[in-house]
Amino acid sequence: MKEKNKKTESKEIFYSKKNIYTHPLYKSIPLLAKLDMELTERCNNNCIHCYINQPKDSILAEKKELSTKKIKEILDEASSLGCLDVRFTGGEPLLREDFKEIYIHARKLGLRASIFTNATLIDERLCSVFKKIPPLDAIEVTAYGMSQRTYEKVTQTIGSYEKFRNGLNLLLKYNIPFKIKIPYFSFTKNEINEFEDFASKLPWEDNVPGYTVFFDLRARRDSRKKNNIIEKLRNTPEESLKFLSRKKEEWLKEKKEFCLKFCEIPGENLFTCGAGQGGGCVDAYGYFQLCMLLRHPQTVYDLKKGSLKDALTRFFPKVRTMKAKNPDYLSRCALCFLSALCEQCPARSWMEHGTLDTPVEYYCRAAHLEAQSMGLLKKGEKAWEIKDWKKRLRRIKS
């Protein structure tokens, strides 16, 4: 029991709102516990809601990507800093011709590998590699629909559904564990039951289906046209809440536990999450980010001119001291005890507004609706105006 509690406590540190470097258990935590690596932004699909994808045949994007040698060097340093997990994502990471070489190198370093993929490029040779050298973590596959019509409406790529199903069949044939998630669109909701039925029949324990409900805008802020499309695809906060809370008791229990653990007033500090503490994301071009979504030029570190260690010990801690200056943010978000519940963060402020401290109304509305469902707020109340928020939290606990 003591060992279990110890593991749980160590895990929670990475998600704590406190700075892990001041925690008494810090000495037992590696400087870099986990690393995300975007191997490419190119993708063989062209999903209507994607926040990062570039065309698969983009010569410009491919030329800027890190070389195989540089990626291996980064993985080597990550391992030397105590890294235990690496997650390969994109774009579509399997588009890289050197993917197998990179993957095998990571596994030989003893790294547990996670792979985010659309599964359309899974083939017999790759499955043989995964069978011989298991990732040690279930491959995460995104389904864009359970029928050709809905799937290809999202991917905008003819033939992608057949390749997707073929990839899943190969993973099943070779008994390679995978988990599956799906974006929730208004036109795919009629396939949710079929999706959950499929996920429930996967032969592995961790077969709980995942959902993407809130769609992020373009992380590079590179297309107003694409952002307009994504905004039109977004479910309203009311629709999202109705879907997420369809299993009411289970959802309420989970949300209440989360609020009791993390809800507090953040003040003027911009970073109240664990971004950049014990982890980070290397983008396709060699820039080290505090998290996968945050690409503001003042918060990224160029690994072609430095090291993971320098970023983690000098640059990231400095970024995390940044304070909000926007009066609107200071009068609302800085005083809001729902900050942990809200999806508002510097990354999403950047994607939505091009700043680090502008409130995002979409996420604010969603957080207030959730708080009302839990009994933390009455209709019409604003969380930043609530003085007895601690008392309200104690009330939902009892």
C-alpha positions as CSV (number, residue, x, y, z in Angstrom):
1,M,0.0,0.0,0.0
2,K,2.8,2.4,0.9
3,E,4.5,1.7,-2.5
4,K,1.2,2.4,-4.3
5,N,0.8,5.7,-2.5
6,K,4.3,6.7,-3.3
7,K,3.8,6.1,-7.0
8,T,0.5,8.0,-7.0
9,E,2.1,11.0,-5.3
10,S,5.0,11.1,-7.7
11,K,2.7,11.0,-10.7
12,E,0.6,13.8,-9.3
13,I,3.6,16.1,-9.0
14,F,3.8,16.5,-12.8
15,Y,0.2,17.8,-12.9
16,S,0.3,19.9,-9.8
17,K,-0.2,23.6,-9.9
18,K,2.8,24.0,-7.6
19,N,6.4,24.2,-8.9
20,I,7.8,20.7,-8.8
21,Y,11.3,22.1,-8.2
22,T,10.3,23.1,-4.7
23,H,8.7,19.8,-3.9
24,P,10.4,17.6,-1.2
25,L,10.4,14.7,-3.6
26,Y,12.0,16.7,-6.4
27,K,15.4,14.9,-6.0
28,S,13.8,11.6,-7.0
29,I,12.2,13.1,-10.2
30,P,14.2,13.1,-13.4
31,L,14.8,16.5,-15.0
32,L,13.0,15.3,-18.0
33,A,10.5,12.5,-17.3
34,K,8.6,12.5,-20.6
35,L,9.1,14.1,-24.0
36,D,6.8,14.8,-26.9
37,M,8.3,14.8,-30.4
38,E,6.5,16.0,-33.5
39,L,8.4,14.3,-36.2
40,T,6.6,16.2,-39.0
41,E,3.7,18.5,-39.5
42,R,3.0,16.9,-42.8
43,C,0.0,14.5,-43.0
44,N,-1.5,12.3,-45.7
45,N,-5.0,13.4,-44.6
46,N,-6.3,16.9,-44.7
47,C,-8.7,17.0,-41.7
48,I,-11.1,19.9,-41.6
49,H,-10.4,20.6,-37.9
50,C,-6.7,20.0,-37.6
51,Y,-4.7,22.7,-35.8
52,I,-1.2,21.8,-37.2
53,N,-1.2,19.8,-40.5
54,Q,0.7,20.6,-43.6
55,P,0.3,18.8,-47.0
56,K,2.1,15.4,-47.2
57,D,4.0,16.5,-50.3
58,S,5.1,19.9,-48.9
59,I,8.7,20.2,-49.9
60,L,9.2,23.4,-47.9
61,A,8.0,21.7,-44.7
62,E,10.0,18.6,-45.3
63,K,13.2,20.5,-45.9
64,K,12.9,22.3,-42.6
65,E,12.4,19.1,-40.6
66,L,15.0,17.8,-38.2
67,S,17.4,15.3,-39.7
68,T,17.5,11.7,-38.5
69,K,20.9,12.4,-36.8
70,K,19.6,15.4,-34.9
71,I,16.5,13.6,-33.7
72,K,18.7,10.7,-32.4
73,E,20.9,13.3,-30.6
74,I,17.9,14.8,-28.9
75,L,16.7,11.3,-27.8
76,D,20.1,10.5,-26.5
77,E,20.2,13.7,-24.4
78,A,16.6,13.1,-23.2
79,S,17.6,9.6,-22.0
80,S,20.7,11.0,-20.2
81,L,18.4,13.4,-18.4
82,G,16.3,10.5,-17.0
83,C,13.6,10.5,-19.6
84,L,11.3,7.4,-19.4
85,D,8.7,8.1,-22.1
86,V,8.7,9.6,-25.6
87,R,5.6,10.3,-27.6
88,F,5.9,10.4,-31.4
89,T,3.3,12.6,-33.1
90,G,2.7,14.9,-36.0
91,G,1.2,15.6,-38.5
92,E,1.4,11.9,-39.3
93,P,4.7,10.6,-37.8
94,L,4.7,7.5,-40.0
95,L,5.1,9.7,-43.1
96,R,8.8,10.0,-42.2
97,E,10.8,7.4,-44.2
98,D,13.1,7.1,-41.2
99,F,10.4,6.5,-38.7
100,K,11.4,2.9,-38.0
101,E,15.0,3.9,-37.5
102,I,14.0,6.6,-35.0
103,Y,11.6,4.3,-33.2
104,I,14.1,1.5,-32.8
105,H,16.7,4.0,-31.6
106,A,14.3,5.3,-28.9
107,R,13.5,1.8,-27.7
108,K,17.1,0.7,-27.6
109,L,17.7,3.7,-25.2
110,G,15.1,2.1,-23.0
111,L,12.4,4.7,-23.7
112,R,8.7,3.7,-23.5
113,A,7.2,4.8,-26.8
114,S,3.8,6.3,-27.5
115,I,2.7,6.8,-31.1
116,F,-0.2,9.0,-32.3
117,T,-1.3,8.0,-35.7
118,N,-4.2,7.8,-38.1
119,A,-3.2,4.2,-38.8
120,T,-3.5,4.6,-42.6
121,L,0.2,3.9,-43.1
122,I,0.4,0.8,-40.9
123,D,1.8,-2.1,-42.9
124,E,3.1,-5.6,-42.4
125,R,6.7,-4.6,-42.1
126,L,5.9,-2.0,-39.4
127,C,3.8,-4.4,-37.5
128,S,6.7,-6.9,-37.5
129,V,8.9,-4.2,-36.0
130,F,6.3,-3.5,-33.3
131,K,5.9,-7.2,-32.6
132,K,9.6,-7.7,-32.2
133,I,10.2,-4.5,-30.3
134,P,7.0,-3.5,-28.6
135,P,6.3,0.2,-27.9
136,L,5.4,-0.7,-24.3
137,D,2.4,1.7,-24.6
138,A,-0.8,1.3,-26.6
139,I,-0.6,3.0,-30.0
140,E,-3.2,5.8,-30.0
141,V,-5.3,5.8,-33.2
142,T,-7.7,8.6,-34.2
143,A,-10.9,7.5,-36.0
144,Y,-12.7,10.2,-37.9
145,G,-15.9,8.3,-38.3
146,M,-17.2,4.7,-38.4
147,S,-18.3,4.9,-42.0
148,Q,-16.6,5.9,-45.2
149,R,-19.0,8.8,-45.7
150,T,-18.3,10.5,-42.3
151,Y,-14.6,9.5,-42.1
152,E,-13.7,11.0,-45.5
153,K,-15.9,14.0,-44.9
154,V,-13.4,14.8,-42.1
155,T,-10.2,13.8,-43.8
156,Q,-11.1,15.2,-47.2
157,T,-9.0,12.3,-48.6
158,I,-10.5,9.7,-50.9
159,G,-9.5,6.2,-49.9
160,S,-8.4,7.1,-46.4
161,Y,-11.2,5.1,-44.7
162,E,-10.2,1.9,-46.4
163,K,-6.5,2.4,-45.4
164,F,-7.6,3.3,-41.8
165,R,-9.6,0.0,-41.5
166,N,-6.7,-1.9,-43.0
167,G,-4.3,-0.4,-40.5
168,L,-6.6,-1.4,-37.6
169,N,-7.0,-4.9,-38.9
170,L,-3.2,-5.3,-39.1
171,L,-2.7,-4.2,-35.5
172,L,-5.4,-6.7,-34.5
173,K,-3.8,-9.4,-36.6
174,Y,-0.4,-8.9,-34.9
175,N,-2.0,-8.4,-31.5
176,I,-0.4,-5.0,-31.1
177,P,-2.3,-3.0,-28.4
178,F,-3.9,0.2,-29.5
179,K,-6.5,2.6,-28.1
180,I,-8.9,4.7,-30.1
181,K,-10.3,8.2,-30.0
182,I,-12.7,10.2,-32.1
183,P,-13.5,13.8,-32.7
184,Y,-17.1,14.7,-31.8
185,F,-18.8,16.5,-34.6
186,S,-22.5,17.2,-35.1
187,F,-22.5,14.9,-38.1
188,T,-20.7,12.0,-36.4
189,K,-22.8,11.8,-33.2
190,N,-25.0,9.2,-34.7
191,E,-22.0,6.9,-34.9
192,I,-21.0,7.2,-31.3
193,N,-22.7,4.0,-30.2
194,E,-21.0,2.1,-32.9
195,F,-17.7,3.6,-32.0
196,E,-18.1,2.7,-28.3
197,D,-19.2,-0.8,-29.2
198,F,-16.0,-1.2,-31.3
199,A,-13.8,0.1,-28.6
200,S,-15.4,-2.1,-26.0
201,K,-14.5,-5.2,-28.0
202,L,-10.8,-4.5,-28.3
203,P,-8.9,-7.3,-26.6
204,W,-6.9,-5.1,-24.3
205,E,-7.7,-3.7,-20.8
206,D,-7.2,0.0,-21.6
207,N,-10.0,0.2,-24.2
208,V,-11.9,3.2,-22.9
209,P,-12.7,5.3,-25.9
210,G,-11.4,8.9,-26.0
211,Y,-13.1,12.0,-27.5
212,T,-11.9,15.3,-28.9
213,V,-14.8,17.8,-28.2
214,F,-13.2,21.2,-28.1
215,F,-11.3,22.0,-31.3
216,D,-8.1,24.1,-31.2
217,L,-7.4,26.8,-33.8
218,R,-4.3,26.8,-35.9
219,A,-1.2,26.6,-33.6
220,R,1.0,28.5,-36.2
221,R,-1.7,31.1,-36.7
222,D,-1.1,30.6,-40.4
223,S,-4.6,30.6,-41.9
224,R,-7.6,32.8,-41.0
225,K,-9.6,30.8,-43.5
226,K,-8.9,27.5,-41.8
227,N,-9.7,29.1,-38.4
228,N,-13.0,30.2,-39.7
229,I,-13.8,26.6,-40.7
230,I,-12.7,25.2,-37.3
231,E,-14.8,27.8,-35.5
232,K,-17.9,26.8,-37.5
233,L,-17.2,23.1,-36.6
234,R,-17.1,23.7,-32.9
235,N,-19.9,22.4,-30.8
236,T,-21.5,25.1,-28.6
237,P,-20.5,24.8,-24.9
238,E,-24.0,23.6,-24.2
239,E,-23.8,20.8,-26.8
240,S,-20.4,19.8,-25.5
241,L,-21.5,19.7,-21.9
242,K,-24.6,17.6,-22.8
243,F,-22.4,15.1,-24.6
244,L,-19.6,14.9,-21.9
245,S,-22.0,14.6,-19.0
246,R,-24.3,12.0,-20.6
247,K,-23.2,9.6,-17.9
248,K,-24.2,12.1,-15.3
249,E,-23.2,10.5,-12.0
250,E,-19.8,9.3,-13.3
251,W,-19.1,12.7,-14.9
252,L,-20.1,14.6,-11.8
253,K,-17.9,12.5,-9.5
254,E,-14.9,13.0,-11.7
255,K,-15.4,16.7,-12.1
256,K,-16.0,17.3,-8.4
257,E,-12.8,15.4,-7.5
258,F,-10.9,17.5,-10.1
259,C,-12.2,20.8,-8.8
260,L,-11.5,19.9,-5.1
261,K,-8.0,19.1,-6.1
262,F,-7.1,21.9,-8.4
263,C,-9.5,24.8,-8.2
264,E,-7.9,28.0,-6.8
265,I,-7.4,31.6,-7.7
266,P,-4.3,31.9,-10.0
267,G,-3.5,35.5,-9.6
268,E,-1.4,37.2,-12.2
269,N,0.7,34.1,-12.9
270,L,0.2,33.0,-16.5
271,F,1.4,29.4,-16.0
272,T,-0.6,27.5,-13.3
273,C,-0.2,24.1,-15.0
274,G,2.8,21.8,-15.1
275,A,3.9,22.9,-18.6
276,G,7.7,22.8,-18.9
277,Q,8.2,21.0,-15.7
278,G,9.6,17.5,-16.2
279,G,8.6,17.5,-19.8
280,G,8.1,19.4,-23.0
281,C,7.6,19.1,-26.8
282,V,10.1,19.2,-29.6
283,D,8.4,20.4,-32.8
284,A,9.3,19.2,-36.2
285,Y,11.9,21.9,-36.8
286,G,13.8,21.7,-33.5
287,Y,12.1,24.1,-31.3
288,F,11.5,23.0,-27.7
289,Q,8.1,24.1,-26.3
290,L,6.7,23.9,-22.8
291,C,3.7,22.0,-24.2
292,M,2.5,20.8,-27.5
293,L,0.2,23.7,-28.2
294,L,2.3,26.7,-27.1
295,R,4.2,28.2,-30.0
296,H,4.4,31.8,-29.0
297,P,7.9,33.1,-30.2
298,Q,8.8,34.3,-26.7
299,T,8.2,30.8,-25.2
300,V,10.1,28.5,-27.6
301,Y,13.7,27.4,-27.3
302,D,15.9,26.6,-30.4
303,L,17.6,23.2,-29.8
304,K,19.8,23.8,-32.8
305,K,21.6,26.5,-30.7
306,G,21.3,24.8,-27.2
307,S,20.3,21.8,-25.3
308,L,17.3,20.2,-23.5
309,K,19.1,20.7,-20.2
310,D,19.6,24.4,-20.7
311,A,16.0,24.8,-21.7
312,L,14.7,22.9,-18.7
313,T,17.0,24.5,-16.1
314,R,17.2,28.1,-17.4
315,F,14.8,29.0,-20.2
316,F,11.6,27.2,-19.1
317,P,11.7,28.4,-15.5
318,K,12.1,31.9,-16.7
319,V,9.1,31.6,-19.0
320,R,7.0,30.3,-16.2
321,T,7.6,33.5,-14.2
322,M,5.7,35.5,-16.8
323,K,2.9,37.6,-15.5
324,A,-0.4,38.7,-17.1
325,K,-0.6,42.3,-18.1
326,N,-3.9,42.4,-20.0
327,P,-6.4,44.4,-17.8
328,D,-9.3,42.1,-19.0
329,Y,-7.3,39.0,-17.9
330,L,-6.4,40.6,-14.6
331,S,-10.0,41.5,-13.7
332,R,-11.4,38.1,-14.7
333,C,-9.1,35.1,-15.2
334,A,-6.6,36.2,-12.4
335,L,-9.5,36.2,-9.9
336,C,-11.4,33.2,-11.2
337,F,-11.3,30.0,-9.0
338,L,-12.4,28.0,-12.1
339,S,-9.1,28.5,-13.8
340,A,-8.2,24.8,-13.6
341,L,-11.6,23.8,-14.9
342,C,-11.4,26.2,-17.8
343,E,-9.4,25.3,-20.9
344,Q,-8.0,28.9,-21.0
345,C,-4.2,28.9,-20.9
346,P,-1.3,30.8,-22.5
347,A,-1.3,28.3,-25.4
348,R,-4.9,28.7,-26.3
349,S,-4.8,32.5,-25.8
350,W,-1.9,32.4,-28.4
351,M,-3.9,30.3,-30.8
352,E,-7.1,32.4,-30.5
353,H,-5.7,35.9,-30.1
354,G,-1.9,35.9,-30.7
355,T,-1.2,36.9,-27.1
356,L,-0.5,35.0,-23.9
357,D,-3.1,36.7,-21.7
358,T,-6.3,37.4,-23.5
359,P,-9.4,35.6,-22.1
360,V,-11.0,33.0,-24.5
361,E,-14.8,33.4,-24.3
362,Y,-15.5,29.9,-25.7
363,Y,-13.6,28.1,-22.9
364,C,-14.9,30.6,-20.2
365,R,-18.5,29.8,-21.2
366,A,-17.8,26.1,-21.0
367,A,-16.2,26.3,-17.6
368,H,-19.2,28.3,-16.2
369,L,-21.7,25.8,-17.5
370,E,-19.8,22.9,-15.9
371,A,-19.6,24.8,-12.6
372,Q,-23.4,25.4,-12.7
373,S,-24.0,21.7,-13.3
374,M,-21.9,20.9,-10.2
375,G,-23.7,23.5,-8.1
376,L,-20.7,25.7,-7.8
377,L,-22.4,28.6,-9.5
378,K,-25.9,29.9,-10.0
379,K,-27.0,30.9,-13.5
380,G,-25.7,34.4,-14.3
381,E,-22.9,34.4,-11.7
382,K,-19.4,35.1,-12.7
383,A,-16.7,33.0,-11.0
384,W,-14.3,35.9,-10.7
385,E,-16.9,37.7,-8.5
386,I,-17.4,34.9,-6.1
387,K,-15.9,35.5,-2.6
388,D,-17.0,32.3,-0.8
389,W,-15.6,29.9,-3.4
390,K,-13.8,27.8,-0.9
391,K,-17.0,27.3,1.0
392,R,-18.7,26.3,-2.2
393,L,-16.0,23.7,-2.9
394,R,-16.4,22.3,0.6
395,R,-20.1,22.1,0.0
396,I,-19.8,19.9,-3.1
397,K,-17.4,17.7,-1.2
398,S,-20.0,16.8,1.4
